[in-house]
Amino acid sequence: MTDPSSSFEYDRVAYPGVADQSIHLRNLEVTATMFGAQPANLNQCRVLEIGCADGANMLPYAHQFPTSRFVGIDLAKDRIRVASEIADEVGIENATFHCANIVDIDKSIGTFDFILCPGVFSWVGDEERQAILRVCRECLAPDGIAAISYNVRPGWNWNDSVRDFIRDAVRTIDDPQQQIAAARNAVEFLAANGPSQAIHSAYYQRACDRLRSQSDTYLYHDYITDQNRPFYFREFAEMADVHSLKFLGEADFRHSSGFGLDMNGRAAVAQTPPAHRETLLDFLLNTGYRSSMLCHKGCTLQPRVQHEWVAQLQLALFDPMDGVTFDLSSGLPLTLPLDGGVVTVTDPGVKAALRHLMDRWPQTVSVEQLFAAVRDFTTGLPPDETAIDGPESLAQTMLAFYGAGLVRPFKSVPPWNDEVTDRCQASPVVRAAAARGLGIVNQWHQNIRHLSSGQRKLLSLLDGTRDVKTLASMIAADDTLKSDVAMTSDGVSTQGEFGIEAIAKTLHWFAKKRLLVN
C-alpha cells in the first residue's frame, strides 16, 4: 500500500472480492460471545473494513443490516469504484467506500464496533501493519472487536520455499500475466523433478496440486509480489500488545477446539498456559492462516469457552450432508468426514440430533427444540443407552460439533429461503454481482464459485417479477449464451439447454445454495 496516486499491485492485477466467512459478522458475534466478549447488536453496529476491494465482503452485510453503518477503505482505485457503483445501483445508503492508504486514516473516520481486516496484514509493509493496529486501538469502541487475518508459521514455511522458487523464476519478467504463466510452469517443474521418495518432493507435489486449482490472482499476490510475510502467533500478539490490544480468540473456532488432534494432543493443549497455547496449536496443526480477534487490553474475558452459551443459540448443520444416510435403529458407528479429520458417532441420542438437523436444514433450531427431538426418539431406550440426558449435555456435544466444523451456531439467524416459487428472487447485491461477473456471496456469507454464464444470467434476472417461462425465454434469446454450458446442477451439465425444466432445476439448486430470498 503506497501513495494512492502511484501504481499499486492490486490495480495491476485486481484481486476479486470474496467473502471471508471466518470473520463474518454473525460468526464473530458467536465466537466472541463464547470467549466472554460483549459484541454490539448487529442491527445497530458500526463496521470498518480495511481492504474492502469491490465490496463483496461488505455489501451483503449492508443489505442485511440496513440500520447499521459500514465503511470500506482500499487503495485499489478500480475496486473502490466498483463497490461504490454497486451500492448506488442497488440503493444501499448505509455503506461508503473510500480509496485511501491505511497510514493516512485517523480518528476522524469514526468509532466502530467491528473492524475487519481480511487479507491485508501479511501483504503490506511494516508501516502499514503498525497503522492497522493503531487504527484498531484508536477507532475501536470500548467493547469493540477487530478481526485480522494473516499467514502463519509454521504452516507457511514450506510455502515460503515454493514462493522463493517462483520469485526467482520470474525475477526478469515485468508483465504480470507472463509472470503468472512462468510461475505455473515453475511449480510444475518443481513437483516433477525432485527425488521421488523425499519428504520435500511430496510437499512440492501437494503445493502444485493446490495451486492448479487456485486463481491467477491468488498465485500472483501470494507467491509473486514483494509483500507476503507470515508470522508466528507470538509475533502477532506482541505487535498487538504494543498497541494496547489483546488476543480475544480465533474467529475460526475449529482451530481453538484443536479438531484433528488425538486425545494426548488435546490434553497437552489443555494443560498449556494460555500465553503459549495458541503457538502450540499452530505447531501441532501446522497452521498456515489465522483470523484472530482482538479487543482492548482492558476488556474482561472468560478463561475458557462456556458451553452454556450454546443453549442460547440457534443451530444448523454447516452443510446439508447430502448423500449421508444412516439408520437410527442401527448400532453401527456413523463416520462423517470433515475438513481436518473425521467425526465418529455411536451414541443413539447424538445420531437422533444429527438426523433432526439434517431433516430441518437449512432451518435453525434451539437446543431445547433439538433435545425434544432427541427425547422423542430415545424414549423407551435403557437409561444408559445415551449420554444425552438433558439440554446441558446436548449443548456440550453441539459445542464439540461446532469445533469440528459440523454444526454452525447463530445468535442472530441469517435469512434463508428454500422454496422455489413462481417468481423467485435473489438479493439485489447478488443480482448486481452476477451481472458484472463478480464474486457471488449467498445469504449465509459463503462464496458460491464456478457458476456458468447461464447461471449468472439467470441470477441477474431474479428480481421477483418473472416466472419460469419468462426467464427461459429471456435466457434463450441471449446470443452470448448459445455456446455456454447453460445450466449446471450438482455436477450435471447440459449443453445449450435453456428450457423450462432446466431453469426450474437450476432454481432449486440456487435455493439449496441459499441464493434465494423471500
Secondary structure, DSSP 4 states (H G I P E B T S, - for coil): ---TTS--HHHHS-------GGG-HHHHHHHHHHTT--PPPGGG-EEEEES-TTSTTTHHHHHH-TTSEEEEEES-HHHHHHHHHHHHHHT--SEEEEE--GGG--GGG--EEEEEETT-GGGS-HHHHHHHHHHHHHHEEEEEEEEEEEEBTTTTHHHHHHHHHHHHHTTT---HHHHHHHHHHHHHHHHHHS-TT-HHHHHHHHHHHHHHTS-HHHHIIIIISS----B-HHHHHHHHHHTTEEEEEESSHHHHHTTT--HHHHHHHHHS-HHHHHHHHHHHHT--EEEEEEEETT----SS--GGGGGGSEEEESS--TT----TT--S-EEEEETTEEEEE--HHHHHHHHHHHHHTTS-EEHHHHHHHHHHHHTTS-GGG-S--SHHHHHHHHHHHHHHTSEEEESSPPP------SS-B--HHHHHHHHHT--EE-TTS-EE----HHHHHHHHH-BSS--HHHHHHHHHT-GGGTTSEEEEETTEEEET--SHHHHHHHHHHHHHTT--B-
